[in-house]
Amino acid sequence: RVATSKRGTTAATKRTAWERPPRSREQAEPGTGTPLPRGASKSRVEVAGVGLSHPERILYPDEGITKLDLARYYADVAEWIVPHVAGRPLTLVRCPNGIGSCFYMKHTRTWHPPAVIRQVRIREQKKTGDYAVVDSIAGVVALAQMNILEIHTWNATDDRLEQPDRVIIDLDPGPEVAWKDVVAAAHVVRAAFEALGLASFAKTTGGKGVHVVAPFVRQHDWNTCLAFARGLAETIARSEPERYSTSLAKRGRENKILLDYLRNNRGSTAVAAFSTRARPGCPVSVPVTWDELTPRLRPDGFTLRNLRRRLARLKTDPWRDYWTARQRLGVKALRAVGVRP
């Protein structure tokens, strides 16, 4: 099923947990190299209508996770991931031989995306770049076929590329920072958004950090959204300089949390919800409720192996209100953090 989202992008309609069909044996939990379907060739098999070459290729050696495992994971979580990526230009992490050899890909001109992956031409400072966009689970599975292990999205969709629809504060802890302090910091950022009249939502990054995301009606340009994110981050950092920093330099912030506002620059990206990460254990970036975000929650605890069990238990989307948010980034909020509209 498809539906047109409030931002004008065609995306899969999210089904509630009790509407999901039962998994077949071919959709069994991966992690030890899922067997190929009976009669399938080792050199090619289909998932969601997309042909996979070398489906037996090991992408995560320690876990034995194969390309087929990755493709089936995305097929199983289609209703969850597609709304988070549809219409958004992508930056991709490709690992042709698994997590041991990876590189970032911004442009698609040097490769030939399958028909289920759109290409969008975007003007940049010194040139024009072709970016991949996926609007369906077939497109996401096609990324798996290309050995893409991380999917990173813009803060805008391609129908109105110059007007972001969200701001992200990325909490990146130094090596001496405890997880409980990252959790506390995320709640501080949430409170700061709330003080400005904005609801926000949290997701794990699949690493040691947290993304706090505030969606809003598209009305401002990139510079305004970046200035707002910077003003908010710097206001928090000034309130507790011993805990927080907005400086990207790693030296001197070993025991601090970086409030990274640069995710809101035009062309910058953040890892998509439900994307895997190219890290041992195959962790996944996962939306959570604020009640769930406690020190008991492991930052990298959600993986390709266990995430589907979590989704099967959910009675509602943790980000249910995100999709219906109609809040605005108003003049008062901008001025409160030093931005002149």
N, C-alpha and C positions, 0 to 999 in steps of 0.2 A: 504493500500500500504506500502511496505517496501523498503528501499534502504540502501546501505552500505555507511556509513559516511566516511569522510576523515581520521578518526582515526581507521577505521577497525571495527567499531561496527555496528551491525544491529539495525537500528532505524526507527521509523515511519517517512515517508516523510512529511515535513510540507507543508500544503496547504495554499494558500493565502486566505484572508478573503472572497473574492467573490466566492470561490469554495466550501464554506461550505454549507452543506444541511440545510434547515430550521429545527428548533427544533420542535419536536412533543409536544403534551400536557404533555406527560410523562417526558419531559425534562424541564418542567417549572421551573422558578426561585425558589430555595428553601429558607428556612428560618423560616417557621412556621410548619415544620413537613410535608414534601411532602406526599400526599396521596399515598397509595400503588396502583399499577395498578389493574384494575378491575379483580376480580377473583383470585388475588394473595393471598397466605397465609401470615398471619402476621409473621410466623416463618421462611419463606424463600421466596426470590424473586431473579431474575437474573438481573445483569447489565453487559453489555459487555461480556456475556457468563459466568460470574462468579456468583455462588450462594452466596447470602447473608443470613446468619442466623440472626434472630432478627433485621431485617432492620428498625424496628421502634425504636430501642434503641436511646435515646437522648444522644448526645455527647457534645453539647454545650447548657446547660440548659437555659441560658438567651435568646438565639436566637431560641430555639426550633429546632436546627439542628440535624437531625438524621443520622444514618449510611447510610441510603438510599440516603439522600441528599448529603453526602460526596461522595459516589460512583458515583452518577449521575454527580456531579461536575467534577470528574476526567474523566468520559466518555466524557463529553462535551468539555473538554480542552485537549483531548488526543493528538492532533497534536502539541500542544504547550509544554506539559510537557515531553512527551516521549523522544525527543532528548536531554533533559537536564539530564535524569537519565539513559538512556540505556547504559549498559555495565559498569556502575560505582558501585563498592561495596558500600553498604548502612549502615548507622547507623540510627536506627529508634526510634521514640518516640511513645510508645504504651500506650494507655489510655483505659483500659478495661471497665471502667465505666464513661467515659467522661473526660473532662479536669480537674476534681477534683483529679484524681489519675493517675499519669503518671510516666513512667520510661523509661530510655534509653535502647535500645537493640543493641548490636554490633554483637553478634553471633547468628546463627540460629540452633545450635546443640540442644538447649533445646526445640525447637518447630519444627513442621513439616510443612514447607512451601508448599503451593499448587504447582501443576505441572507447573503453569505459572510463578513461581518464581524460578530462578536458585540459586544454592548454589556454591560459589567459596571458595576453601580452600586457605588461605593465611598464610604464615609463619610470626609469630610475634617474639618478642624478646625472650620470654620464652616458647611459645607454638605455636600451629597452630590453627587458628580460621576459622570457616565457616561463610561466609558473604552472605547476600541476594543480588541478582542482578535482576533487572526487565528490560525487553527489549520491553515490549508491554503494551498497555493500560489494558489488562487483568491482567497483573502483578500488575499494580498500583491499580486497583480496588480490587485485592486480598489483597493488603496491607490494604485498607479500611475495608475489611471484617474482618481483624485481629485487627481492632480498632487502626490502626496506624494513628496518627494525624500529624506527622511531618516526612518528608523524607530528610535525610542528605546524601550528596554524597562525595566520594573521589575526589581528583583532578587528578585522573588517571583512565583509563579504564582497564578492566581485561585482555585485550589482550597484553598490555605492561604496566604491573602494576608498574614497577620500573622507569618509565619515565612519570612524570606529563605533562599534556598538558595545564596547566594554573596556574596562581598565583592569589591569592585572598588577598586583604587587607580589613579587616573587621573594619569598623569605629563604635566603641562602645562608645557612649557619656556617661559622668557622669551625675548624676541626675540634676546638675545645668546648663547643657549645652542646649542652645536653638536649635531648629531644624534648623534654618537658618544657624547656625554655623556648623552643621553637613553637610549641603548642600555645604557650602563654602569649607569645608575640603575635601569633595569628589572631587570637582573640582581641588583642590590643588594636590591631589593624581593623578588625571587624567593628569594634567600638568607635574607631575614628570615622569610618564610613557612616555608621549609624548617626553619629553626631552631625553629619553633613546631610542627613536625610536619605542615605542610600543603603539599601540592603546589599549584602555581599554573600558570597558562597565560597566554600573551601574545597580544595582537592589536594590529595597527595601528588607528589611529582614522580614517584617511583624511585626517588633518591632520598636525600636527607631533609628536603625542604617541603614547603607548602605554598600553593598558589592561593591567594585571596582575590576573588574575581567579583567585580561590580558591573552588572549589565545596565545599559540605559538606552533610551531612545536615541537614534542617530540624529545628531544636530550639529556637533562640533567637528572641527578638522583635527588632524593629527597633532599639530602643534599645541592646540588647546588641551587636548587629552593628555599629552605628554607633560605639559606644564602642570596640570592638575595632579597627576600621579607623582611628579617630582615634589610639588608643594606639600602633598600629604605625607610622603615618605620623609621629607626633611623636617616637617613639623614633629613627627613621631621621634625621629632621631635626636632632635634637639632636646626633647623632653627627658630622654634617658640616654645620653651619649655613651655611658659605660656599657650599655646593652646593644645599641643599634648603630648602624653606619649606613651611609649612602655612597661611600667611596668603593669603587670597584677594586682598588688595590688590595691584594690579599694580606700583604705585610701590615701588621698593626691591628688587624681585626680577627685574629685567631680565636678570641673569646667573645666575638660579637656576631650579631646577625645582620647580614646585608639586606636592606630593604631595596631590592632592585626594581626601580621604576622604568628602566630602559626597555622593558618588554613592550612598552607602549609607543615606541618609535615607529615611524612608517617603515615597513619592511622587516621589523623585528617580529619574532614569533615566540610562542610558548608551546610546550608539549601538549598534545591533545588529550582530553579525557579518554581513557580506555586504550590509549596507545601503549604498546610495550616499550621498554627501554633496552638499549643495547648494553646491558650490564649482567653480570652473573646472577643467576636466579630467575631471570626474565621477569623483573618487576613491572607493574603496570601503574600508570597514573589514574587515580580513581576519585571521583566526586564523593564527598562524605557530608553528613549533616554536622552542624556545629556541636550537637550533643555527642556525636561519635568522636570528634576531634579532642581526644584526651591523651595523657601520657601513656595510657594502656594500648593505644593504637600504634602499631609499629609503622614507621614511615615507609618501609619497603615491604610491608607484610602482604600486600596484594600482588599476586603473580598470575601468570598465564595458567598455572596449575589450579589455583584455588578460587579465582575470581568468579567463575560461573556458579560456584556453590553460594557465594555471597548474593549474586543477582537473583538466584532462585529463591532465596529466603526473603528478599525485599518485598514489602507490600506496596511500596510507592517509591518513586524516583527521589533520591536525596536532594536533587536539584529541581524538584517539581515546580517551585515558584520562580525559578530562573527563567523558564520558558514563557511565563506570562507576565514578567516584569515590564512595567510601562513607566518606570521612574526616569526622571530627567536630571541631567547634570546641570543644575541651575546656577544663576548668577551668584546667589548667596554662598553656595558651596565653593565656587571658584574663588570668590573674593576672600573666603575664610582661610584659604591656603596661599593667598598672595597672588592670585591670577587675575589679571584685568581682562574681562571678556571683550 
